[in-house]
Amino acid sequence: MADEKVVATNRKARHEYEVLETFEAGLVLRGTEVKSLREGHVNFKDSYVAFQNSELVFVLAIEKLLGLEIPPKASYMRTLLCELNRIHSHLIWLGTSALDL
């Protein structure tokens, strides 16, 4: 544990909030993000949390606590995925209840 390297810290969050507890989170990096991280250039400005398995409430709470501003593209994608999940749920209901109709 002593030889682990801290890649990035959110200094703005530590300045604006009192940090009572910390936890380690994994990131999914794509394309140029990997290269810039390896070069030591980390930017949290356009960061957002993606959700899976209907965890949107928890994601929104985390983003609010961290003070993250979500890029518009991420909001559009979330809305679209929520609607697709809703439609999927209705289709599953219809498929399982069609014999009762």
C-alpha positions, 0 to 999 in steps of 0.5 A: 500500500505504501508504494501506491501512487496518487494519480489525481486529487480534486483540490477544488472539492477539498477547498470548498467542502470538508472531506470527512471520508474518502473512497477509491473509485475506478475510471473508464478512460477512452482515447486521449484521456489515457494519454493525458493521464499518463502525461500527468494532465488531469482535468475534472472539469468535464467529468461525470458519473455514468450509471448502470442498472437504474442507479441514477438516483445515487449518481445524481447524489454523488455529482451534487455532493462533488459539485460536478457540472454535467456536460449537456451531451451526458444529460441527453444520453442519460435522458435517452437511456432512461426512456429506453429503459422505461420502454424496455420495462413496458415491453417486458410487462406486455410480453409477460402479461399478453396471455392474460389480456 
